Amino acid sequence: MSFLRRPRWNPYAVGAAIGVLSWTVFALVDKPLGVTTALTGLAGACAAPFVGADTVAANAYFKQHVFKADYGLLFLGGIALGALLSAALSGSLRAEAVPAVWRERFGPSVAKRFAAAFVGGVLAMFGARLADGCTSGNGISGSLQLAVGGWTFFLTLFASGLVTAAVLFGLPRSPKA
């Protein structure tokens, strides 16, 4: 089990494991992998004490995504717990408000980093809900089913990731001879 202590895992082995996980989820719960639906339901449940359960129940969006304690919620919690456990086992668990790669490019401001993370999270969640699925739902499950939408999502995801990385961090410079 020493592979669990590695900070980086073999991407081919991880890809195969995600494929097996996806097949297992299909076999056991007859649903594709996905977390944004569970996250949306959880958001509605968290909003209820602040805005009232009646307000959440009357909201057209939350009517479609009612909070359920099902496999999606377990999967959502498992992602967070798995990431925490992986970081702890590999020795890379640490709390840092401003990662080094961010600090080098944008400076040490914690507020700026948190604001950017919040806006990025909101945009990612908005995009996932607009697309009616997240990376795991549209990308992994969709592409495993050979759905055109799944492959379109993955290609768009990678292309926009490359463009975003180039805009935020610049293009790699070739070493001078």
Residue pairs with C-beta under 8 A, 6 or more apart in sequence:
3 9
4 86
4 89
4 90
5 89
5 90
5 91
6 90
7 90
7 91
7 92
18 140
19 144
21 33
22 32
22 33
22 140
22 141
22 144
25 31
25 32
25 33
25 71
25 75
26 32
28 71
29 70
29 71
31 71
31 72
32 137
32 141
32 142
32 145
33 75
33 136
33 137
33 140
33 141
34 72
34 75
34 133
34 134
34 136
34 137
34 141
35 72
35 75
35 76
35 79
35 134
35 136
35 137
36 125
36 128
36 129
36 133
36 134
36 137
37 65
37 72
37 137
38 68
38 70
38 72
38 73
38 75
38 76
39 76
39 125
40 61
40 62
40 65
40 129
41 62
41 65
41 66
41 67
41 68
41 72
41 73
42 67
42 73
42 76
44 56
44 59
44 62
44 65
44 66
44 67
45 56
45 67
47 55
47 56
47 62
48 55
48 56
56 62
57 63
84 93
87 93
97 110
97 113
97 114
98 108
98 109
98 110
98 113
101 169
102 113
105 168
105 169
106 112
106 113
106 116
128 134
128 135
128 137
128 138
131 138
131 153
132 138
133 141
133 142
133 153
135 153
135 157
138 149
138 150
138 153
139 150
139 153
139 154
139 157
140 150
141 150
142 149
142 150
142 151
142 153
142 154
143 150
143 151
143 153
143 154
144 150
